[in-house]
Amino acid sequence: MNEAFWNHKKIFIIGAAGFIGSTVARYLLDFPGQFFIAGIDNLNDYYDVSLKQDRISRLQDERFRFIKGDICDAAFLEELFQRFRPDIVIHMAAQAGVRYSLENPQAFLDANVNGFFHVLEMCRRYPVQHLLFASSSSVYGEADHYPSAEDDSTDLPVSFYAATKKSGEVMAHSYAAMYGIPITGMRFFTVYGPWGRPDMAYYRFAEEMKNGEDIPLFNYGDCKRDFTYIDDCVEGIIRLCEKAPELPVPFEIYNIGKGSPNDLMDFVRILHEEMVNAGLVTDDYDLESHIRRVPPQPGDVRETYADTRKLQERFGYQPQTDLRTGLHWFAEWYGKRNR
Ligand SMILES: NC(=O)c1ccc[n+]([C@@H]2O[C@H](COP(=O)([O-])OP(=O)(O)OC[C@H]3O[C@@H](n4cnc5c(N)ncnc54)[C@H](O)[C@@H]3O)[C@@H](O)[C@H]2O)c1
């Protein structure tokens, strides 16, 4: 981290109670600089609200203020931008979850399209030095080749979640082109780790193991994911913050992924070992007999695999944490929270 860059900055983290947003805030607050962070979140109940509140509790610092509110509320956002005039906006708030987008597509349209539009409008009316926003590997859809690079096609999303994330990228590009707002979009690849999301598969696997339950593997387990450890993801975000894209159209998209996918079954085996090591799963839980191979779910893709060269070439950064280390830290944290 370039500490001089952050000095005297006013930073908005939107979605600050979320998994990635709260970890970005924690990372920054671990440094001594004179900056100010306003963390914004509506604390919705898509998953356990107490987890969101606990993430915010970790951020107690005189340089941090939590503000509860909804990005779909234009008047609320306007008041906030007018009052604080942020330099850097890190926009992580979204309705996430591929499967939930089959149940409640409206929530995705509201937060990811309408809400993001309000954020873009505010960044136009109260000019910012740099807006960064979360996109997703899901925009690549069912790719015809791997790894997926930033200029590969994203025209054929297979979930409504992906469609709203792609819409966000397209809207953001137009604002960068029309108004010269420096904007960076980040396509995250299955981020996991401490303080993670209970709706994501790896977290549910951990719960199922702990409770002695069966583990359903979709697409009969034939599935690969480019699992990216949270600290690596945050390191990538911080580096990207420090260099805004330049004219003529100040807009860039980067993959943030490990760049080496794992079979889902290998992931589950390592998770199981780390859960056993952490004393969270009993010895008599036989993993293989608890695996249930079930059909694919609509919206899921078979594989995600990030081409990480753009981030590597321009920022000299490549996620490092291997799966065993990452899952070790996840299991340790999970144990402390759920024992
Ligand atoms: N975690 C991953 O693996 C992953 C992968 C790809 C993309 N992403 C994207 O990264 C971003 C952060 O993901 P995360 O895993 O931290 O998710 P998260 O759900 O933990 O965090 C999102 C936060 O945004 C808040 N929020 C949602 N709608 C809001 C609204 N209308 N107004 C204010 N706050 C609102 C939620 O309460 C939540 O705390 C999201 O945009 C997500 O789509 C995440």
The ligand as an SDF file (V2000), in Angstrom:
LIG
                    3D

 44 48  0  0  0  0  0  0  0  0999 V2000
  -17.8760  -12.6530   -2.7910 N   0  0  0  0  0  0  0  0  0  0  0  0
  -17.6940  -13.0480   -4.0450 C   0  0  0  0  0  0  0  0  0  0  0  0
  -17.2400  -14.1590   -4.2930 O   0  0  0  0  0  0  0  0  0  0  0  0
  -18.0380  -12.1370   -5.1950 C   0  0  0  0  0  0  0  0  0  0  0  0
  -17.7800  -12.6100   -6.4970 C   0  0  0  0  0  0  0  0  0  0  0  0
  -18.0720  -11.7830   -7.5720 C   0  0  0  0  0  0  0  0  0  0  0  0
  -18.6020  -10.5290   -7.3620 C   0  0  0  0  0  0  0  0  0  0  0  0
  -18.8640  -10.1000   -6.0970 N   0  0  0  0  0  0  0  0  0  0  0  0
  -19.4090   -8.7540   -5.9150 C   0  0  0  0  0  0  0  0  0  0  0  0
  -18.6220   -8.0620   -4.9690 O   0  0  0  0  0  0  0  0  0  0  0  0
  -19.4300   -7.1890   -4.2070 C   0  0  0  0  0  0  0  0  0  0  0  0
  -19.2550   -7.4790   -2.7380 C   0  0  0  0  0  0  0  0  0  0  0  0
  -19.6160   -8.8340   -2.5090 O   0  0  0  0  0  0  0  0  0  0  0  0
  -19.6860   -9.4750   -1.0630 P   0  0  0  0  0  0  0  0  0  0  0  0
  -19.3460  -10.8950   -1.2190 O   0  0  0  0  0  0  0  0  0  0  0  0
  -18.9700   -8.6260   -0.1090 O   0  0  0  0  0  0  0  0  0  0  0  0
  -21.2710   -9.3750   -0.8210 O   0  0  0  0  0  0  0  0  0  0  0  0
  -22.0820   -8.9750    0.4920 P   0  0  0  0  0  0  0  0  0  0  0  0
  -23.4970   -9.3290    0.2090 O   0  0  0  0  0  0  0  0  0  0  0  0
  -21.4440   -9.5480    1.7020 O   0  0  0  0  0  0  0  0  0  0  0  0
  -21.9140   -7.3960    0.5470 O   0  0  0  0  0  0  0  0  0  0  0  0
  -22.7790   -6.4950   -0.1050 C   0  0  0  0  0  0  0  0  0  0  0  0
  -23.2810   -5.5030    0.9210 C   0  0  0  0  0  0  0  0  0  0  0  0
  -24.0860   -4.5530    0.2280 O   0  0  0  0  0  0  0  0  0  0  0  0
  -25.1970   -4.2340    1.0340 C   0  0  0  0  0  0  0  0  0  0  0  0
  -26.2730   -3.7790    0.1600 N   0  0  0  0  0  0  0  0  0  0  0  0
  -26.9830   -4.5190   -0.7200 C   0  0  0  0  0  0  0  0  0  0  0  0
  -27.9040   -3.7630   -1.3250 N   0  0  0  0  0  0  0  0  0  0  0  0
  -27.7690   -2.5180   -0.8280 C   0  0  0  0  0  0  0  0  0  0  0  0
  -28.4440   -1.2880   -1.0560 C   0  0  0  0  0  0  0  0  0  0  0  0
  -29.4830   -1.2190   -1.9040 N   0  0  0  0  0  0  0  0  0  0  0  0
  -28.0550   -0.1730   -0.3730 N   0  0  0  0  0  0  0  0  0  0  0  0
  -27.0230   -0.2530    0.5250 C   0  0  0  0  0  0  0  0  0  0  0  0
  -26.3570   -1.3980    0.7880 N   0  0  0  0  0  0  0  0  0  0  0  0
  -26.7260   -2.5180    0.1230 C   0  0  0  0  0  0  0  0  0  0  0  0
  -25.5380   -5.5220    1.7580 C   0  0  0  0  0  0  0  0  0  0  0  0
  -26.2460   -5.2940    2.9780 O   0  0  0  0  0  0  0  0  0  0  0  0
  -24.1630   -6.1320    2.0020 C   0  0  0  0  0  0  0  0  0  0  0  0
  -23.6860   -5.8370    3.2880 O   0  0  0  0  0  0  0  0  0  0  0  0
  -20.8470   -7.3660   -4.7210 C   0  0  0  0  0  0  0  0  0  0  0  0
  -21.0780   -6.3830   -5.6880 O   0  0  0  0  0  0  0  0  0  0  0  0
  -20.8130   -8.7250   -5.3670 C   0  0  0  0  0  0  0  0  0  0  0  0
  -21.7880   -8.8430   -6.3840 O   0  0  0  0  0  0  0  0  0  0  0  0
  -18.5860  -10.8760   -5.0050 C   0  0  0  0  0  0  0  0  0  0  0  0
  1  2  1  0
  2  3  2  0
  2  4  1  0
  4  5  1  0
  4 44  2  0
  5  6  2  0
  6  7  1  0
  7  8  2  0
  8  9  1  0
  8 44  1  0
  9 10  1  0
  9 42  1  0
 10 11  1  0
 11 12  1  0
 11 40  1  0
 12 13  1  0
 13 14  1  0
 14 15  2  0
 14 16  1  0
 14 17  1  0
 17 18  1  0
 18 19  2  0
 18 20  1  0
 18 21  1  0
 21 22  1  0
 22 23  1  0
 23 24  1  0
 23 38  1  0
 24 25  1  0
 25 26  1  0
 25 36  1  0
 26 27  1  0
 26 35  1  0
 27 28  2  0
 28 29  1  0
 29 30  1  0
 29 35  2  0
 30 31  1  0
 30 32  2  0
 32 33  1  0
 33 34  2  0
 34 35  1  0
 36 37  1  0
 36 38  1  0
 38 39  1  0
 40 41  1  0
 40 42  1  0
 42 43  1  0
M  CHG  2   8   1  16  -1
M  END
$$$$
